[in-house]
Amino acid sequence: MIYIMPSIDISDGKAVKRIRGIRGSGIVVGNPIDIASKLYSDGYEYIHVVDLDAAEGRGDNENIIKEIVKIGFKWIQVGGGIRSIEKASRLLSYNVSAIVISTIFYTDTNLFRAILNSIGGEKILVAIDYNSNGNVYIAGWNRGVTTIASALDMIRNYNILGTLFTYISNEGTVKGIDRSICFYASKLDILKEYAGGVSSIEDLVYLKSCGFRFAVIGMALYQGILRGVKYV
């Protein structure tokens, strides 16, 4: 079974859906708390929240995240700008289920280990945000840092909950998934999630065959393409 996990990306207090992460592109969806409430009432149990402002060092939207947590989702994971023990611990204190870490995993091993030791690996997913050339990007997808192969080698050194692969070349485009993802997914035996270009039931079936437990979707949901689909 692969489950749909709607994504709510927050910038300047609004839910947005960017195309390939570019600020100002895509659509403004609306009030993130209202959108989360509607998703919950529609029967979605899992949700992925990204604080885009925090990821880009432009402030944060933690007050909104605190309110979304109160809605009652079975699972809520939060990513974006988590670069200190204090922030990681604070988000979990709001009853966030898990956090998604990117930048510091690749740039500050000591800090990542400190966060892992402080909150526990079962609360951590590491992001692999990669493009069609197999390069991994960090800092709001503005800086190339390594390759997927190297990222996988690094991840295998830690006892963590899982990994979120995001194919940034198709993120926000609804143009389909990266069909080479099965090869990379097979290298890990932890929880695996995928985001980027999901646009059809066929995409979901393929991801399920690759061992993914969750598909994080945004644009396909807000455009009504996969609205109402909870799992495959």
N, C-alpha and C positions, 0 to 999 in steps of 0.2 A: 504494500500500500504506500502511495506517495500522497502527502497532504499538501494542500494549498495553504500558504502563509502570506496573507496580504501585507504589503509594505506601505507604511505611512512615513514619507520623507518630509521632514519639517525644516522650513527656512523662513526666518522673519515672522515666526508665529503662525505660518500657514502651511497646510499640506500641499506639496508640489510634486510633480513628476517630471524630472529633467530627462533630456535625451543625452545619453553618454556622460551624464554627470555635469554637463555644462550649465553654469549659472545663467538664468534668464531664458533657457530653452524649455521646451515642453509646455506643461500646463500647470495652472494653479487649481488645485482640486477643491480647496475650501478650508473650513475650520477642522483641524485635526481631531479634536475631541468629538465633534459631531460625526465625523466620518468613522472614527473608531466605534462609536456607539451604534451606528447603523450597521457596521460590519458584524458587530457582536449580536445585534438583534436578527441579522440575517443568518446566524448560525455558525459563523467562523469562530473557531476556538483558539487559533494560534495567530500571533501578529508580530511583525517585524517593524521596529521603529528606528529610523535613522535621523540623528540630529545633524543636519548638514552644516548648520552654522558652527557647531562645535568642531566638526571635522575640518572646517576651513579656518578655524581660529577666529571666528567672527561673533563670539558669544555663545549662548546655549539656550536650549528650550526645555530645561529640566522641569519647570513648573507645569508645562503641558504634559510631559511624560508622566509626572506624578498623577495627573488627573486621568490619563489613559489607563494606567495601572488599576485604578479604582473601579473600572468598568466591569471587570470580572473574567477576563480571558483566562483560559486554562494555561496558556504559555505566552509570555511576552519577552522578546529579546530586543536589546537596544544596542546600537552601534553609533559611532561618530564621536571622535575626539576624546576617547577614553585613554588618557595618557598619564594617569597617576593612580596610586593606591587609593587616595582620598575619593577621587571621582568614581572609581570602580565600586568602592564600598558604599558610597552614597547612593548610587543607582540601585544597588541590591537592597539597601535599606528601605527603598520605596516599594519593595516586593517585586522588582524585576526578576524574571526567571533566570536569565543569563545575559552576559554581555558579549559583544562582538568586538574583538581587538584586531587592529590592522597595523598602523604605523609603528608603534613601539615594539611589536613582535619582531619586526625586521631591523629596527634601528637601535634598540636598547635592550639587550638580552638581560642585563642585571635588573632593570626595572620590570620587565615582563615576568621574570622569575619571582620578583618580590610581590607582584600582584597575584600571581598564581599561588604562592605560599600563603598569602594573606586571605584570599577568598575561596581558594580551592579550584582545582582544574575542572571540576564538574559544572562550574558556572561560567566556563569560558569557551567561546568559539573563536577560532582564528580565521580571519578573512583572507582569501586569495582573490584579489581583484586583478584580473588579467585581460590582455587584449589578444587579437588574432595572431600576433607574433609570439605568444607565449611569455610575454613580459608582465611582471607583477608591478602594480602601481600603488602608491600610498599617498598620504597627505591630501585627501580629497581627490585622489586620482591625478595628481599633478606632478608626481615624481616617480619615475621608474626606479626600481630598487633591486630586482633579482628576476630569476626565471621561475616558472611553475615547478620544474624539477627540483630546483634548490629549495623552494618553499616547502615542498613535500618532505624533503630530507630533514628540514628544520622541525617541521611539525611532529615528525615521528620521534623526536627526542623528548616529547612532553606527554604527560598523561592529562589530556584535556577532553572536554565533552565532544567537540566536533569541529567541522570546517564548513565555511560558507564560500563556495566558489561563485564569483560574479564575473560574467563575461561582459566586460565593459564596452567592447566594440559594438554590441547589440543592445545594451541596457537602455530601456526606454523607447526602443524602436518597434517592438512587436514584430521583429523580422525573423524570429526563430532562434533556437538555441545553438550552442556550439556542439556539433555532433562528434567532436573528438574528445568530449569530456569523459566518456567512459574509460578511456585509457588512464587518465589522471585519477579518476575516482577509484579505480581498482587498486591504486597504490596505498590507500588508507582503509583501515578497518574500524574507524570511528564514525559517529553520526555525520552524515553528509547532507548539505543543503546546496541548492543551485538557484542562481538569479541571473537574469540577462536575456531578454528577447523571447521569453516564453509566450507563445501565441496560440497554442492549440492543444487539444486532447492528445494528439499524436506526440507532441513535445513531451507532455507529461508521461505518457506510456514509455517513451524512450528513456527518460530520466529514471523512471522506476526500474527499468531493466538494468540500469547502470548502478543501482543500489542507493539512489537518493531517497531520503525519507521525507524531505520537504522541498517544495518549489516556492520560492519567494517571488510573488508577482505584484506588479504595480500598474503599468500602463494598460495591460490586457484586461485588468480588473476594471479600471476606471473608464475604459472605452466600451465596457460591456461585453467584451469578447469571451471572457471566461467567468463572468459574473455568475455566482450561484454554484460554481463547481467547488466542492470541498475536498474531494480526494478522488483518486483513480486506482 
